[in-house]
Amino acid sequence: MSTEPAQHDSSTPAGSPAGVDVRPARRLLLEIGVAVLLVMLLRIFVMESFHVPSASMAPTIAPGDRVVVTKIGASHVERGDLIVFDGTDTFATADRTPFASDGLIGRVLSGAAATLSIDLGEQDFLKRVAGVGGDHVACTPEGGLVVNDERVEEPWLAPGTSACDTPFDVKVPQGRLFVLGDNRSDSADSRDHLGDPGGGMVPIEDVVGHVSWRYWPLDRIGGLER
């Protein structure tokens, strides 16, 4: 009778049932984990998809539109830019749910973030930048929007729409933004917070990103950067 010790089959990982190779399952779990991590990093640092439920930006962006927000260069903002910003401290009292992260990926990431104790309770808003730091922004129903003593052409307004119903005249502090909705008669924007602390001016650091693309509905797909 042979006295040689039994040889361990190295092709079967220790602790696994005989004949069952668990390495493919582990590899699959690792690949899924890496994919989820990449998606989370993409959402945090590069771009994010949002659903627009309100008409405050009509006719440029209609209720039900889905847009992509680019986060790279978020702090570089110019007049006329379409931006999404966190209005938790400046706008949230006017509209509790103006803007929402869209789709299955957004919901999955929100759940994952909650598990990791990442606060996703921001109130995100989509508006157009009317003035940046140092600008003098004024408006009258008759004279339209005027920035630094120059009349601003606003082709994004619906025909027959007034640039403002109530006159205002403000100086935008450095590091802040004065924002307006394209649908001036149905938009809670900087005008509604002129008497609040901060005067309705959005801190640049609260900018989430620039609205760069509309991907739904398909018949209105296209760029929205300016």
HELIX and SHEET records of a PDB file:
HELIX    1   1 ARG A   23  PHE A   45  1                                  23    
HELIX    2   2 GLY A  103  THR A  115  1                                  13    
HELIX    3   3 ARG A  184  ASP A  186  5                                   3    
HELIX    4   4 SER A  190  HIS A  193  5                                   4    
HELIX    5   5 ILE A  204  ASP A  206  5                                   3    
HELIX    6   6 LEU A  218  ARG A  220  5                                   3    
SHEET    1   A 8 ALA A 100  SER A 101  0                                        
SHEET    2   A 8 MET A  47  HIS A  51 -1                                        
SHEET    3   A 8 ARG A  66  THR A  70 -1                                        
SHEET    4   A 8 VAL A 207  TRP A 216 -1                                        
SHEET    5   A 8 LEU A  82  ASP A  86 -1                                        
SHEET    6   A 8 ASP A 124  GLY A 131 -1                                        
SHEET    7   A 8 ARG A 176  LEU A 180 -1                                        
SHEET    8   A 8 VAL A 202  PRO A 203 -1                                        
SHEET    1   B 5 ALA A 100  SER A 101  0                                        
SHEET    2   B 5 MET A  47  HIS A  51 -1                                        
SHEET    3   B 5 ARG A  66  THR A  70 -1                                        
SHEET    4   B 5 VAL A 207  TRP A 216 -1                                        
SHEET    5   B 5 GLY A 222  GLY A 223 -1                                        
SHEET    1   C 4 GLU A 150  ARG A 151  0                                        
SHEET    2   C 4 GLY A 144  VAL A 147 -1                                        
SHEET    3   C 4 HIS A 136  THR A 140 -1                                        
SHEET    4   C 4 PHE A 168  LYS A 171 -1                                        
END                                                                             
